Amino acid sequence: MTGLTQTFGSKNVLGSGSSTLSVSGYTVADGNSGADYTVTLATASGTITPASLTLTASSDSRVYNGTTSSSGTPTVGTLYSTDSVTGLTQTFGSKNVLGRDLPRSV
């Protein structure tokens, strides 16, 4: 038997042991075009685990305006196939000026 491969029945994460694996891509080399055998294809269970995806806020600065709004655009890590992420926005953690020394009167 040559060319044996197996494939998942679905590309999606279905939970532990919930993906079905099927045998494919084989040739029975018996000198009789495979007619000497009745082939039974048995499936097996498998697991596809979720891929990691990192969404990263981009650096931004602006003048105080009383809101947490940011004009920066977050970046998206590696996606596969035609997958996409929509609706990305980022905000400052506070509407206040933080992390710098304020002028002092003497």
Contacts in CASP RR format, 6 or more apart in sequence:
PFRMAT RR
TARGET T0000
AUTHOR 0000-0000-0000
METHOD contacts of the structure
MODEL  1
MTGLTQTFGSKNVLGSGSSTLSVSGYTVADGNSGADYTVTLATASGTITP
ASLTLTASSDSRVYNGTTSSSGTPTVGTLYSTDSVTGLTQTFGSKNVLGR
DLPRSV
1 26 0 8 1.000
1 27 0 8 1.000
1 28 0 8 1.000
1 29 0 8 1.000
2 26 0 8 1.000
2 27 0 8 1.000
2 29 0 8 1.000
3 25 0 8 1.000
3 26 0 8 1.000
3 27 0 8 1.000
4 23 0 8 1.000
4 25 0 8 1.000
4 26 0 8 1.000
5 23 0 8 1.000
5 24 0 8 1.000
5 25 0 8 1.000
5 26 0 8 1.000
6 21 0 8 1.000
6 22 0 8 1.000
6 23 0 8 1.000
6 24 0 8 1.000
6 44 0 8 1.000
7 21 0 8 1.000
7 22 0 8 1.000
7 24 0 8 1.000
8 19 0 8 1.000
8 20 0 8 1.000
8 21 0 8 1.000
8 46 0 8 1.000
8 48 0 8 1.000
9 19 0 8 1.000
9 20 0 8 1.000
9 21 0 8 1.000
9 22 0 8 1.000
10 19 0 8 1.000
10 20 0 8 1.000
10 48 0 8 1.000
11 48 0 8 1.000
11 81 0 8 1.000
12 48 0 8 1.000
13 48 0 8 1.000
13 49 0 8 1.000
13 50 0 8 1.000
14 48 0 8 1.000
15 47 0 8 1.000
15 48 0 8 1.000
16 47 0 8 1.000
17 45 0 8 1.000
17 46 0 8 1.000
17 47 0 8 1.000
18 45 0 8 1.000
18 46 0 8 1.000
18 47 0 8 1.000
19 45 0 8 1.000
19 46 0 8 1.000
19 47 0 8 1.000
19 48 0 8 1.000
20 43 0 8 1.000
20 44 0 8 1.000
20 45 0 8 1.000
20 46 0 8 1.000
21 43 0 8 1.000
21 44 0 8 1.000
21 45 0 8 1.000
21 46 0 8 1.000
22 41 0 8 1.000
22 43 0 8 1.000
23 41 0 8 1.000
23 42 0 8 1.000
23 43 0 8 1.000
26 39 0 8 1.000
28 34 0 8 1.000
28 36 0 8 1.000
28 37 0 8 1.000
28 39 0 8 1.000
30 36 0 8 1.000
30 37 0 8 1.000
51 78 0 8 1.000
51 80 0 8 1.000
53 76 0 8 1.000
53 77 0 8 1.000
53 78 0 8 1.000
53 79 0 8 1.000
53 85 0 8 1.000
54 77 0 8 1.000
55 74 0 8 1.000
55 75 0 8 1.000
55 76 0 8 1.000
55 77 0 8 1.000
55 85 0 8 1.000
55 88 0 8 1.000
56 74 0 8 1.000
56 75 0 8 1.000
56 77 0 8 1.000
57 70 0 8 1.000
57 72 0 8 1.000
57 74 0 8 1.000
57 90 0 8 1.000
58 72 0 8 1.000
58 73 0 8 1.000
58 74 0 8 1.000
58 75 0 8 1.000
58 90 0 8 1.000
60 70 0 8 1.000
60 71 0 8 1.000
60 72 0 8 1.000
60 90 0 8 1.000
60 92 0 8 1.000
62 70 0 8 1.000
62 71 0 8 1.000
64 95 0 8 1.000
64 96 0 8 1.000
64 97 0 8 1.000
66 95 0 8 1.000
67 95 0 8 1.000
68 91 0 8 1.000
68 92 0 8 1.000
68 93 0 8 1.000
68 94 0 8 1.000
68 95 0 8 1.000
69 91 0 8 1.000
69 92 0 8 1.000
70 89 0 8 1.000
70 90 0 8 1.000
70 91 0 8 1.000
70 92 0 8 1.000
72 90 0 8 1.000
73 88 0 8 1.000
73 90 0 8 1.000
74 88 0 8 1.000
74 89 0 8 1.000
74 90 0 8 1.000
76 85 0 8 1.000
76 88 0 8 1.000
79 85 0 8 1.000
END
